[in-house]
Amino acid sequence: MNRFPRIFAALLVPSAIAIMNVAVAQDPGVDAVESKIRGLVPNAKTIAVSETPINGILQVQINNDIVYVSDDGKYLLQGQIMDIDTRVNLTDQAKSGIRQDLLTGLKADEQISFAPEDPKYDLLVFTDLDRGYCRKLHSQIKGYNDEGIAIHYLAFPRAGIGSESYNKFVSVWCADDQQAALTLAKNGDDPEPKKCPNPIADQYELGRALGVTGTPALVTSDGTLIPGYMPPAQLRQRLEELQAAAQ
């Protein structure tokens, strides 16, 4: 038996599966679909329905996720829509807008930044101090800066809030020299244990809301998520491609 889409797992009410296969009583359309989805996920804070380029298929934003629903409200689809001619991932494009909204208000002084004098690109990088590819990325920080890429670190201790990795990040944040403490930790050494008011838990929860599941996770200024490590020159090329596609 196929599992009910995991997007609903934390929001389901006991009758939701029954509702899934019942045709919409109202006339087909946006209002009917929104009503149907709200019946499935009554605890959702945000439900927004919009059209797609595919006749008969509507896009539905549920909190920070995107799904697709037939315009009669009968069928729900999970996956991605790609425009083959333009090679644009329309699903990720929609999610980029959600990420931009989530990043509104993010403070520059709550990031640990390594930047060239006049960066061409600014990247938010969700990082774990102990993961191999996070450390590899940081070991090449000069290379990224030489390519005109500013790296602005946000904490994403993958073991979760309260873990050893989390506490280590708190110590980095509370250090007199955050850059030096972060580099020390990335090299495998433990920074001096310290505690102070910090944004580590908030950044971890922000990463989860953005869809970060692994590290490093790179987010561009337009909300595009680039998962995983890329060498400096390859990352510069990827950013140039994204910039050209957006024009």
Backbone as JSON, one array per atom type, in Angstrom:
{
  "sequence": "MNRFPRIFAALLVPSAIAIMNVAVAQDPGVDAVESKIRGLVPNAKTIAVSETPINGILQVQINNDIVYVSDDGKYLLQGQIMDIDTRVNLTDQAKSGIRQDLLTGLKADEQISFAPEDPKYDLLVFTDLDRGYCRKLHSQIKGYNDEGIAIHYLAFPRAGIGSESYNKFVSVWCADDQQAALTLAKNGDDPEPKKCPNPIADQYELGRALGVTGTPALVTSDGTLIPGYMPPAQLRQRLEELQAAAQ",
  "N": [[0.84, -1.2, 0.0], [0.53, 2.22, -0.85], [2.09, 4.9, 0.84], [0.52, 7.61, 2.56], [1.07, 10.92, 1.41], [4.01, 12.32, 2.77], [4.11, 14.97, 3.48], [1.81, 15.63, 4.8], [1.96, 14.33, 7.19], [2.34, 15.26, 9.87], [0.13, 16.74, 10.23], [-2.27, 15.56, 9.86], [-5.74, 14.73, 10.32], [-7.96, 12.27, 11.8], [-9.91, 11.63, 9.85], [-8.81, 12.22, 7.44], [-7.75, 10.59, 5.35], [-9.97, 9.42, 4.26], [-11.2, 11.64, 3.21], [-9.47, 12.19, 1.16], [-10.16, 10.71, -1.14], [-12.62, 11.56, -1.93], [-14.8, 13.22, -4.06], [-14.82, 16.71, -4.88], [-17.42, 18.65, -3.63], [-18.13, 21.16, -4.36], [-18.15, 23.48, -7.19], [-15.58, 22.9, -9.65], [-12.37, 24.43, -9.21], [-10.26, 27.08, -7.92], [-11.11, 27.89, -5.31], [-12.53, 25.64, -4.49], [-10.54, 23.68, -4.45], [-8.79, 24.74, -2.54], [-10.45, 24.58, -0.3], [-10.73, 21.82, -0.1], [-8.1, 20.98, 0.4], [-7.66, 22.29, 2.8], [-9.33, 20.84, 4.38], [-7.88, 18.5, 4.55], [-5.52, 19.27, 5.82], [-5.97, 20.82, 8.39], [-4.51, 22.21, 10.27], [-2.64, 23.69, 8.96], [-0.74, 26.62, 8.47], [-0.45, 28.19, 6.22], [-2.06, 28.15, 3.15], [-1.96, 28.24, -0.21], [-3.23, 28.62, -3.41], [-2.48, 28.28, -6.83], [-2.22, 28.76, -10.42], [-0.77, 26.49, -12.86], [1.39, 25.86, -15.71], [0.24, 23.64, -16.82], [-2.65, 22.35, -18.08], [-5.5, 21.85, -16.08], [-4.14, 21.24, -13.77], [-3.31, 22.39, -10.6], [-1.16, 24.39, -8.56], [-0.28, 24.03, -5.18], [0.62, 25.64, -2.31], [1.54, 24.53, 0.8], [2.09, 25.54, 3.87], [5.49, 25.53, 3.92], [5.87, 23.94, 1.75], [5.4, 22.5, -1.55], [2.84, 21.15, -3.48], [0.84, 19.42, -5.97], [-2.42, 19.59, -7.41], [-5.27, 18.19, -8.96], [-7.63, 20.12, -10.85], [-10.19, 19.52, -10.15], [-10.02, 18.79, -7.63], [-9.66, 16.14, -6.94], [-7.39, 14.57, -7.24], [-4.1, 14.34, -5.92], [-0.74, 15.28, -6.37], [2.69, 14.62, -5.87], [5.93, 15.91, -6.43], [8.12, 17.18, -9.01], [7.85, 19.84, -11.39], [9.1, 20.3, -14.54], [10.08, 22.54, -17.05], [10.67, 21.54, -20.13], [11.61, 22.77, -22.46], [12.78, 25.23, -21.64], [14.28, 24.33, -19.58], [13.8, 24.97, -16.99], [13.2, 24.47, -13.61], [10.19, 24.44, -12.38], [9.0, 23.9, -9.98], [11.03, 24.19, -8.08], [11.5, 26.83, -8.53], [9.18, 27.98, -7.52], [9.5, 27.26, -4.85], [11.73, 28.75, -4.27], [10.75, 31.33, -4.03], [9.29, 31.04, -1.67], [11.38, 30.53, 0.1], [12.73, 32.97, -0.03], [10.9, 34.63, 1.26], [11.0, 33.5, 3.82], [13.54, 34.18, 4.54], [13.48, 36.85, 4.89], [14.3, 39.56, 6.88], [16.45, 38.34, 8.08], [19.38, 38.8, 9.91], [22.42, 40.47, 9.2], [24.43, 40.65, 11.08], [24.17, 38.35, 12.47], [25.39, 36.35, 11.21], [28.3, 34.44, 10.37], [30.79, 35.61, 8.57], [32.79, 35.25, 5.63], [34.31, 37.05, 3.38], [35.18, 38.51, 0.18], [36.57, 41.72, -0.78], [34.92, 43.12, -2.63], [32.37, 41.46, -3.25], [30.96, 39.39, -5.83], [28.98, 37.59, -5.66], [26.75, 36.58, -3.09], [26.41, 34.17, -0.67], [24.37, 32.3, 1.47], [25.3, 29.88, 3.77], [24.39, 26.99, 5.17], [25.75, 25.18, 7.75], [27.51, 22.45, 9.29], [29.67, 21.89, 11.95], [31.16, 19.57, 12.15], [30.94, 17.9, 9.94], [32.28, 16.24, 7.08], [32.25, 17.31, 4.36], [31.46, 19.9, 4.87], [33.66, 20.82, 6.22], [35.54, 20.53, 4.2], [34.64, 22.43, 2.35], [35.12, 24.77, 3.86], [37.87, 24.67, 4.09], [38.64, 25.6, 1.68], [38.06, 28.25, 1.61], [39.39, 30.6, 0.87], [39.64, 30.19, -1.85], [36.96, 30.38, -2.72], [36.44, 33.06, -2.07], [38.32, 34.24, -3.76], [37.08, 33.74, -6.16], [35.14, 35.59, -6.1], [33.06, 35.11, -4.39], [31.14, 35.51, -1.57], [30.92, 34.0, 1.57], [28.5, 33.33, 3.86], [28.02, 32.11, 6.89], [25.55, 30.07, 8.44], [24.23, 28.38, 11.25], [23.77, 24.88, 11.29], [23.54, 22.41, 13.02], [23.52, 19.11, 12.53], [22.88, 17.04, 14.23], [21.06, 18.1, 15.9], [19.29, 20.36, 18.18], [20.84, 21.03, 21.26], [22.71, 19.04, 21.04], [26.12, 17.76, 20.98], [27.46, 18.91, 18.84], [25.86, 21.12, 18.42], [26.29, 22.55, 20.83], [28.96, 23.1, 20.5], [28.84, 24.88, 18.42], [27.59, 27.0, 19.65], [29.65, 27.8, 21.34], [31.48, 28.69, 19.42], [30.03, 30.86, 18.38], [29.97, 32.52, 20.6], [32.58, 33.21, 20.96], [35.38, 35.5, 21.18], [36.64, 36.01, 18.77], [34.98, 35.14, 16.18], [35.37, 34.12, 13.57], [37.94, 32.95, 13.74], [37.45, 31.03, 15.71], [35.53, 29.44, 14.45], [37.0, 28.45, 12.3], [38.92, 27.01, 13.72], [37.3, 25.01, 14.85], [36.4, 23.79, 12.5], [38.71, 22.64, 11.7], [38.89, 20.5, 13.31], [39.42, 20.83, 15.98], [38.46, 21.7, 19.35], [36.66, 24.57, 20.21], [37.08, 27.03, 22.84], [34.94, 26.35, 25.51], [31.97, 28.17, 25.76], [29.2, 30.25, 26.74], [26.44, 32.23, 25.77], [23.91, 34.67, 24.85], [22.48, 33.64, 21.77], [22.0, 32.87, 18.22], [21.75, 30.24, 17.39], [19.89, 28.07, 17.66], [17.64, 29.22, 16.41], [18.62, 29.54, 13.82], [19.01, 26.89, 13.07], [16.35, 25.96, 13.06], [15.36, 27.62, 11.07], [16.79, 26.66, 8.87], [15.64, 24.1, 8.64], [13.02, 24.85, 7.99], [13.48, 25.92, 5.49], [13.98, 23.72, 4.02], [16.37, 22.41, 4.27], [18.25, 19.51, 4.52], [20.65, 18.26, 4.54], [24.18, 19.0, 4.87], [27.01, 20.75, 3.46], [24.59, 23.34, 2.81], [23.63, 25.53, 0.39], [22.36, 28.76, -0.15], [21.09, 31.03, -2.4], [20.79, 34.58, -3.15], [18.32, 34.89, -4.33], [16.84, 32.89, -3.27], [17.3, 30.35, -4.23], [18.12, 26.99, -3.65], [21.08, 25.28, -3.25], [22.15, 22.21, -2.91], [24.75, 20.61, -1.1], [28.36, 20.18, -1.49], [30.46, 22.15, -3.61], [33.35, 22.66, -5.62], [35.31, 25.73, -5.69], [35.61, 27.02, -8.38], [33.71, 25.61, -9.89], [31.4, 26.19, -8.48], [31.24, 28.94, -8.88], [30.73, 28.93, -11.65], [28.21, 27.69, -11.62], [26.68, 29.62, -10.28], [26.84, 31.71, -12.09], [25.39, 30.6, -14.19], [22.85, 30.42, -13.03], [22.33, 33.11, -12.65], [22.27, 34.02, -15.31], [20.07, 32.61, -16.26], [18.04, 33.82, -14.89], [17.73, 36.26, -16.04]],
  "CA": [[0.0, 0.0, 0.0], [1.3, 3.46, -0.89], [1.93, 5.75, 2.02], [-0.06, 8.93, 2.36], [2.18, 11.85, 1.26], [4.58, 12.65, 4.08], [3.9, 16.39, 3.79], [0.66, 15.75, 5.68], [2.08, 13.41, 8.32], [2.2, 15.91, 11.18], [-1.04, 17.61, 10.25], [-3.48, 14.82, 9.54], [-6.81, 14.4, 11.25], [-8.32, 10.88, 11.54], [-10.75, 11.43, 8.68], [-8.19, 12.82, 6.26], [-7.58, 9.65, 4.25], [-11.29, 9.28, 3.64], [-11.44, 12.86, 2.42], [-8.57, 12.17, 0.01], [-10.75, 10.08, -2.3], [-13.99, 12.04, -2.12], [-14.82, 14.31, -5.02], [-15.21, 18.0, -4.34], [-18.85, 18.88, -3.83], [-18.3, 22.46, -5.0], [-17.69, 23.55, -8.57], [-14.13, 22.86, -9.76], [-11.72, 25.72, -9.19], [-9.3, 27.38, -6.85], [-11.75, 27.88, -3.99], [-12.87, 24.27, -4.14], [-9.3, 22.98, -4.13], [-8.33, 25.24, -1.25], [-11.32, 24.02, 0.72], [-10.42, 20.4, 0.01], [-6.8, 20.85, 1.06], [-7.8, 22.71, 4.2], [-9.92, 19.72, 5.09], [-6.82, 17.53, 4.78], [-4.5, 19.81, 6.74], [-6.62, 21.94, 9.08], [-3.55, 22.95, 11.1], [-1.68, 24.43, 8.12], [-0.78, 28.07, 8.63], [-0.54, 28.81, 4.91], [-2.48, 27.38, 1.99], [-2.1, 29.17, -1.34], [-3.46, 27.88, -4.64], [-2.2, 29.07, -8.03], [-2.24, 27.99, -11.65], [0.48, 26.02, -13.45], [1.27, 25.83, -17.18], [-0.41, 22.4, -17.24], [-4.11, 22.43, -17.97], [-6.12, 20.93, -15.15], [-3.29, 21.02, -12.6], [-3.06, 23.58, -9.8], [-0.08, 24.34, -7.57], [-0.74, 24.36, -3.83], [1.62, 25.81, -1.26], [1.08, 24.19, 2.14], [3.2, 26.04, 4.68], [6.68, 25.77, 3.12], [5.99, 22.87, 0.76], [4.63, 22.62, -2.78], [2.26, 19.95, -4.08], [-0.02, 19.73, -7.11], [-3.75, 19.02, -7.26], [-6.13, 18.35, -10.14], [-8.52, 21.26, -10.58], [-11.44, 19.08, -9.56], [-9.74, 18.47, -6.23], [-9.74, 14.71, -6.7], [-6.07, 13.93, -7.23], [-2.96, 15.1, -5.4], [0.51, 14.78, -6.89], [3.93, 15.15, -5.31], [7.03, 15.8, -7.37], [8.59, 18.43, -9.58], [7.48, 20.15, -12.76], [10.22, 20.87, -15.28], [9.83, 23.01, -18.39], [11.73, 20.89, -20.91], [12.18, 23.7, -23.44], [13.64, 26.22, -20.99], [15.03, 23.62, -18.54], [13.54, 25.62, -15.7], [12.47, 23.67, -12.63], [9.14, 25.34, -11.92], [8.74, 23.62, -8.57], [12.08, 24.84, -7.29], [11.29, 28.27, -8.7], [8.15, 28.35, -6.55], [10.07, 27.13, -3.52], [12.67, 29.86, -4.08], [9.98, 32.46, -3.52], [8.99, 30.75, -0.27], [12.62, 30.7, 0.86], [12.98, 34.41, 0.08], [10.03, 35.15, 2.31], [11.5, 33.03, 5.11], [14.82, 34.83, 4.84], [13.24, 38.26, 5.17], [14.6, 39.93, 8.26], [17.68, 37.71, 8.57], [20.32, 39.87, 10.24], [23.8, 40.24, 8.77], [25.32, 40.49, 12.23], [23.98, 37.03, 13.05], [26.08, 35.41, 10.32], [29.76, 34.47, 10.44], [31.05, 35.82, 7.15], [34.13, 35.27, 5.03], [33.94, 37.71, 2.13], [36.16, 39.38, -0.48], [36.28, 43.15, -0.61], [33.76, 43.46, -3.45], [31.85, 40.17, -3.73], [30.01, 39.37, -6.93], [27.89, 36.73, -5.21], [26.64, 36.36, -1.66], [25.75, 32.9, -0.41], [24.16, 31.8, 2.82], [25.73, 28.49, 3.82], [24.06, 26.26, 6.39], [26.91, 24.33, 7.94], [27.74, 21.67, 10.5], [31.1, 22.0, 12.23], [31.83, 18.27, 12.2], [30.75, 17.12, 8.73], [33.45, 16.26, 6.21], [32.16, 18.24, 3.23], [31.44, 21.26, 5.42], [35.06, 21.15, 6.5], [36.23, 20.67, 2.92], [34.28, 23.74, 1.82], [35.79, 25.84, 4.59], [39.31, 24.62, 3.81], [38.86, 26.3, 0.41], [37.37, 29.53, 1.72], [40.11, 31.59, 0.08], [39.29, 29.96, -3.25], [35.63, 30.97, -2.96], [36.61, 34.51, -2.05], [39.03, 34.62, -4.99], [36.11, 33.66, -7.25], [34.17, 36.66, -5.9], [31.92, 34.56, -3.65], [31.12, 35.71, -0.12], [30.29, 32.9, 2.29], [27.9, 33.77, 5.13], [27.65, 30.87, 7.56], [24.49, 29.91, 9.41], [24.41, 27.1, 11.96], [22.83, 23.78, 11.1], [24.08, 21.19, 13.64], [22.59, 18.09, 12.06], [22.46, 16.19, 15.35], [19.93, 18.75, 16.55], [19.46, 21.3, 19.29], [21.28, 20.4, 22.49], [23.74, 18.05, 20.76], [27.51, 18.21, 21.15], [27.76, 19.8, 17.73], [25.14, 22.36, 18.71], [26.99, 23.27, 21.9], [30.22, 23.59, 19.93], [28.53, 26.07, 17.62], [27.34, 28.07, 20.62], [30.97, 28.28, 21.76], [32.01, 29.47, 18.3], [29.32, 32.12, 18.31], [30.28, 33.35, 21.77], [34.02, 33.51, 21.0], [35.77, 36.88, 20.87], [36.93, 36.02, 17.33], [34.12, 34.07, 15.65], [35.99, 33.51, 12.4], [39.03, 32.08, 14.19], [36.87, 29.9, 16.44], [34.89, 28.56, 13.48], [38.07, 27.77, 11.57], [39.48, 26.04, 14.66], [36.35, 23.89, 14.93], [36.39, 23.11, 11.2], [39.97, 21.88, 11.62], [38.8, 19.34, 14.19], [39.73, 21.17, 17.37], [37.32, 22.22, 20.1], [36.81, 25.94, 20.71], [36.89, 27.18, 24.28], [33.51, 26.31, 25.84], [31.4, 29.45, 26.19], [27.76, 30.4, 26.57], [25.96, 33.61, 25.68], [22.75, 34.72, 23.96], [22.95, 33.25, 20.44], [20.92, 32.55, 17.27], [22.01, 28.92, 16.82], [18.64, 27.3, 17.56], [16.8, 29.86, 15.41], [19.17, 29.24, 12.5], [18.72, 25.49, 12.8], [14.94, 25.86, 12.7], [15.23, 28.28, 9.77], [17.27, 25.7, 7.87], [14.62, 23.07, 8.47], [11.89, 25.46, 7.27], [13.9, 26.14, 4.11], [14.13, 22.44, 3.35], [17.72, 21.86, 4.42], [18.31, 18.19, 5.14], [22.06, 17.91, 4.64], [25.1, 20.13, 4.85], [26.59, 22.16, 3.4], [23.45, 23.72, 1.97], [23.9, 26.9, -0.05], [21.15, 29.46, -0.57], [21.43, 32.27, -3.1], [20.01, 35.75, -2.76], [16.94, 34.77, -4.83], [16.19, 31.78, -2.61], [17.65, 29.05, -4.82], [18.86, 26.1, -2.75], [22.09, 24.44, -3.9], [22.55, 21.26, -1.87], [26.02, 19.91, -1.23], [29.64, 20.86, -1.74], [31.0, 22.36, -4.95], [34.62, 23.39, -5.62], [35.12, 27.16, -5.97], [35.39, 27.38, -9.78], [32.45, 25.0, -10.31], [30.31, 26.95, -7.85], [31.16, 30.22, -9.61], [30.06, 28.64, -12.9], [26.8, 27.43, -11.32], [26.06, 30.89, -9.95], [26.73, 32.46, -13.34], [24.28, 29.99, -14.94], [21.6, 30.82, -12.38], [22.15, 34.54, -12.92], [21.89, 34.17, -16.7], [18.71, 32.08, -16.41], [17.08, 34.73, -14.26], [17.64, 37.5, -16.82]],
  "C": [[0.88, 1.25, 0.0], [1.04, 4.28, 0.35], [1.28, 7.06, 1.64], [1.09, 9.93, 2.29], [2.69, 12.38, 2.59], [4.39, 14.1, 4.47], [2.78, 16.57, 4.8], [0.84, 15.03, 7.01], [1.81, 14.07, 9.67], [0.9, 16.68, 11.32], [-2.36, 16.87, 10.09], [-4.47, 14.74, 10.68], [-7.28, 13.01, 10.9], [-9.1, 10.66, 10.27], [-10.08, 11.83, 7.37], [-8.09, 11.85, 5.1], [-8.91, 9.44, 3.54], [-11.58, 10.47, 2.75], [-10.65, 12.83, 1.12], [-9.26, 11.68, -1.26], [-12.19, 10.51, -2.58], [-13.96, 13.23, -3.08], [-15.3, 15.59, -4.37], [-16.68, 18.26, -4.66], [-19.09, 20.19, -4.57], [-17.9, 22.38, -6.47], [-16.17, 23.49, -8.6], [-13.56, 24.28, -9.75], [-10.87, 25.91, -7.97], [-9.95, 27.29, -5.48], [-12.08, 26.46, -3.54], [-11.64, 23.48, -3.73], [-8.77, 23.43, -2.78], [-9.15, 24.65, -0.11], [-10.99, 22.54, 0.97], [-9.1, 20.2, 0.76], [-6.89, 21.25, 2.52], [-8.48, 21.62, 5.03], [-8.89, 18.64, 5.42], [-5.84, 17.98, 5.84], [-5.07, 21.02, 7.47], [-5.66, 22.77, 9.92], [-2.55, 23.76, 10.28], [-1.85, 25.93, 8.31], [-1.0, 28.78, 7.3], [-1.02, 27.8, 3.88], [-2.73, 28.38, 0.86], [-2.18, 28.36, -2.63], [-3.2, 28.8, -5.83], [-2.18, 28.16, -9.24], [-0.84, 27.52, -12.02], [0.32, 26.06, -14.97], [0.54, 24.6, -17.7], [-1.91, 22.51, -17.02], [-4.64, 21.39, -16.99], [-5.33, 20.65, -13.89], [-3.02, 22.35, -11.9], [-1.89, 23.34, -8.84], [-0.64, 24.76, -6.22], [0.47, 24.46, -2.9], [0.97, 25.49, 0.08], [2.23, 24.48, 3.09], [4.39, 26.28, 3.76], [6.9, 24.7, 2.06], [5.07, 23.15, -0.44], [4.13, 21.25, -3.21], [1.38, 20.39, -5.24], [-1.33, 18.96, -6.97], [-4.52, 19.22, -8.56], [-7.19, 19.4, -9.82], [-9.92, 20.84, -10.14], [-11.26, 18.64, -8.11], [-9.69, 16.99, -5.93], [-8.38, 14.05, -6.54], [-4.99, 14.88, -6.74], [-1.68, 14.44, -5.9], [1.67, 15.42, -6.15], [5.05, 14.92, -6.31], [7.4, 17.17, -7.9], [8.1, 18.59, -11.0], [8.66, 20.85, -13.42], [9.74, 21.31, -16.66], [10.97, 22.5, -19.27], [12.39, 21.87, -21.87], [13.16, 24.68, -22.79], [14.56, 25.61, -19.94], [14.91, 24.3, -17.18], [12.72, 24.68, -14.82], [11.43, 24.58, -11.98], [8.81, 25.12, -10.45], [9.78, 24.31, -7.7], [11.96, 26.35, -7.39], [10.25, 28.77, -7.69], [8.69, 28.29, -5.13], [11.07, 28.25, -3.23], [11.96, 31.08, -3.53], [9.62, 32.27, -2.05], [10.22, 30.99, 0.59], [12.95, 32.18, 1.02], [12.15, 35.02, 1.19], [10.54, 34.75, 3.69], [12.78, 33.74, 5.53], [14.67, 36.33, 5.11], [13.51, 38.56, 6.65], [15.82, 39.25, 8.86], [18.76, 38.77, 8.75], [21.75, 39.5, 9.83], [24.73, 40.01, 9.95], [25.08, 39.18, 12.98], [24.52, 35.94, 12.13], [27.58, 35.53, 10.55], [30.25, 34.47, 9.0], [32.53, 35.81, 6.81], [33.91, 35.81, 3.62], [35.12, 38.46, 1.53], [35.72, 40.83, -0.35], [35.03, 43.56, -1.39], [33.17, 42.18, -4.03], [30.88, 40.33, -4.89], [28.77, 38.55, -6.54], [27.93, 36.59, -3.69], [25.84, 35.08, -1.44], [25.57, 32.68, 1.08], [24.52, 30.32, 2.8], [25.37, 27.9, 5.18], [25.11, 25.18, 6.58], [26.88, 23.61, 9.28], [29.25, 21.65, 10.73], [31.86, 20.69, 12.06], [31.73, 17.46, 10.91], [31.89, 17.33, 7.74], [33.38, 17.27, 5.08], [32.01, 19.69, 3.68], [32.87, 21.73, 5.7], [35.85, 21.35, 5.21], [35.92, 22.03, 2.3], [35.06, 24.84, 2.53], [37.3, 25.84, 4.34], [39.66, 25.35, 2.52], [38.23, 27.7, 0.42], [38.06, 30.63, 0.92], [39.78, 31.44, -1.4], [37.94, 30.53, -3.6], [35.71, 32.49, -3.01], [37.32, 35.0, -3.3], [38.12, 34.57, -6.21], [35.01, 34.73, -7.11], [32.95, 36.23, -5.12], [32.1, 34.82, -2.16], [30.34, 34.58, 0.53], [29.8, 33.43, 3.64], [27.33, 32.54, 5.83], [26.45, 31.05, 8.5], [24.61, 28.51, 10.01], [23.32, 26.1, 11.59], [23.46, 22.5, 11.67], [23.13, 20.03, 13.39], [22.12, 17.14, 13.15], [21.35, 16.83, 16.16], [20.29, 19.66, 17.7], [19.83, 20.53, 20.56], [22.36, 19.35, 22.31], [25.13, 18.62, 21.01], [27.89, 19.2, 20.06], [27.08, 21.15, 17.91], [25.89, 23.19, 19.75], [28.32, 23.83, 21.41], [29.97, 24.85, 19.11], [28.21, 27.26, 18.53], [28.67, 28.67, 21.07], [31.63, 29.12, 20.67], [31.36, 30.84, 18.25], [29.73, 33.06, 19.43], [31.76, 33.72, 21.88], [34.28, 34.97, 20.66], [36.04, 37.04, 19.37], [36.16, 34.85, 16.71], [34.75, 33.37, 14.45], [37.09, 32.53, 12.81], [38.49, 30.85, 14.9], [36.2, 28.92, 15.48], [35.95, 27.78, 12.7], [38.73, 26.71, 12.45], [38.59, 24.8, 14.72], [36.32, 23.1, 13.62], [37.66, 22.27, 11.0], [39.99, 20.7, 12.57], [39.12, 19.59, 15.63], [38.49, 21.77, 18.04], [37.57, 23.66, 20.53], [36.61, 25.97, 22.21], [35.4, 27.21, 24.6], [33.02, 27.66, 26.37], [29.89, 29.41, 25.98], [27.42, 31.88, 26.57], [24.67, 33.59, 24.87], [23.2, 34.49, 22.52], [21.77, 32.87, 19.54], [20.99, 31.11, 16.75], [20.73, 28.11, 16.64], [17.73, 27.89, 16.48], [17.3, 29.55, 14.0], [18.92, 27.78, 12.11], [17.27, 25.32, 12.36], [14.66, 26.53, 11.36], [15.66, 27.34, 8.66], [16.24, 24.62, 7.6], [13.43, 23.61, 7.68], [12.21, 25.67, 5.79], [14.04, 24.84, 3.33], [15.52, 21.86, 3.4], [17.65, 20.52, 5.13], [19.74, 17.71, 5.31], [22.92, 19.15, 4.56], [26.37, 19.75, 4.08], [25.39, 22.34, 2.48], [23.59, 25.2, 1.67], [22.62, 27.53, -0.56], [21.56, 30.8, -1.18], [20.5, 33.4, -2.67], [18.57, 35.69, -3.27], [16.21, 33.57, -4.25], [16.46, 30.41, -3.2], [18.49, 28.24, -3.84], [19.8, 25.22, -3.57], [22.59, 23.46, -2.85], [23.94, 20.69, -2.14], [27.2, 20.8, -1.57], [29.92, 21.0, -3.23], [32.35, 23.05, -4.82], [34.41, 24.84, -6.06], [34.8, 27.5, -7.43], [34.06, 26.82, -10.29], [31.26, 25.75, -9.72], [30.14, 28.29, -8.54], [30.41, 30.02, -10.94], [28.56, 28.42, -12.68], [26.06, 28.74, -11.02], [25.89, 31.77, -11.2], [25.57, 31.93, -14.18], [22.94, 30.42, -14.36], [21.3, 32.28, -12.67], [21.68, 34.76, -14.35], [20.45, 33.69, -16.93], [17.66, 33.02, -15.87], [16.87, 35.99, -15.06], [16.66, 37.35, -17.98]]
}
